[in-house]
Amino acid sequence: MKVSQKESEKVGWDQMRSLSGTPMSAPVAQGRTLPKMMVWLILFVSVTYVVYTLKLVSTSRACDDDLLITPPLMTVLSSQANVTMVASTAEGIPNRTAATVALRREIPEAQKRTELRHIVFGIAASAKLWDQRKNYIKLWWKPEEMRGIVWLDNPVKTRRNEGLPPVRISGDTSRFSYTNKQGHRSAIRISRIVSETFRLRMKDVRWFVMGDDDTVFVTENLVRLLAKYDHNQYYYIGSLSESHLQNIYFSYSMAYGGGGFAISYPLARALERMQDRCIQRYPGLYGSDDRMQACMAELGVPLTKELGFHQYDVYGNLFGLLAAHPVTPLVSLHHLDVVEPIFPNRTRVEALKQLMVPMELDSAGLMQQSICYDKAKGWTISVSWGFAVQIFRGIFSPREIEMPSRTFLNWYRKADYTAYAFNTRPVSRNPCQKPFVFYLSKARFDSSMNNQTVSEYARHRAPHPLCKWKMADPEDIDKVEVYKKPDPHLWQSRLGETVAGSSWTRRKDLQNTWQ
């Protein structure tokens, strides 16, 4: 039986429909269903977004109503809040919500900055030496700005408005054993000063700073230094002795208390909880410093070394050390009763009062060394700003000039250059290489000269041996003037940036007038 072509195509088409079981109208139905699903999905996302936004706005208003802000903080931040409110209102955000956001952004920033009011000083003193050494404390203590306690072994006579911290008597330490035959048991009393100060429960404290009654602090530099560290962490900050033997006998991991050290608040809290038990375990130690370090070791806190704290375990003249101060802010001076006055022809207190003049003008730059050269005359000039200027015949490398000259003796009164914990150079025996020294005589701030400080250094008239070198002679110079622009932010950058940038810039920009 023959089948036509049209009939065969019809049979094939019917077979395909029967096999698929789906009418040909199904793709059309699917094409209509897909847009409907997309519309429903868009509607769902839109409704969810609207609900979430309304919930967020209502929550912000509730937090704003419950936010507790003290009046001083509101005063400080009000201008910032107003600026933010204007900008936010233009974007459709309510004013009150914008103010809340602005305040919450500013509060953490305010908490990050360490100020003098965040530091509490604990000063170790003895009644026997109080009348003499309290004069050192008067030099740097600011009663209206600082907090601290002088801890004594016995009562002393005090007068109101004397410009000194409050005085307290240390707690009884008779229950603690002390077996060191070379030391004195007052070391136990002094080692507990941080803990006793902590127990006073002063508010808003970030750092406890320990020092002696013959320690002079440069408090602005102390604040600059501590601001680098997170006060919420455990920190034990100080420096070593200048004596290599002292560091061996005691510890190279110990902060020497006379030079001062700082302990963060969380570490002081941990120390207070365990120190009395810790002290009982070390009856044979000599002083307060090593007892403190022993407890730090038990707490697992290493010493963070800062070279600006100066123990000055030396005798004699500090000139070599101060004229070549390391590149770090000057934080403290100690053993001022042992060494000679830092300026000649003055008492110790008078000399320190003279140092306070440049300290108030530019504490960040105090004692910072700059090295200059006069190529025409063949001179090397070293300036320790605020202290002294030296003029050397000949050209000396910075590597040599930045090394302290041995104008002092070590703690064991020996002229032994191996006894120091740092490099030193001998005082030159060549009469032509003996420096001409000029000490600070006065300093002032001059706004008419591009806001610079003008410090004047007068010639120290000491016998000078005859020099036969045929070159320019600094003998006729009586006075040196140094012009320097204060830089209060000198130490805010990393130390490496300071050395590479500021130090060399100051050496280039330094101006000298020879008269």
Summary of the structure (lengths in Angstrom):
residues: 515
radius of gyration: 36.0
end to end distance: 136.4
largest distance: 145.0
contacts: 1503
relative contact order: 0.08
helix: 42%
strand: 18%
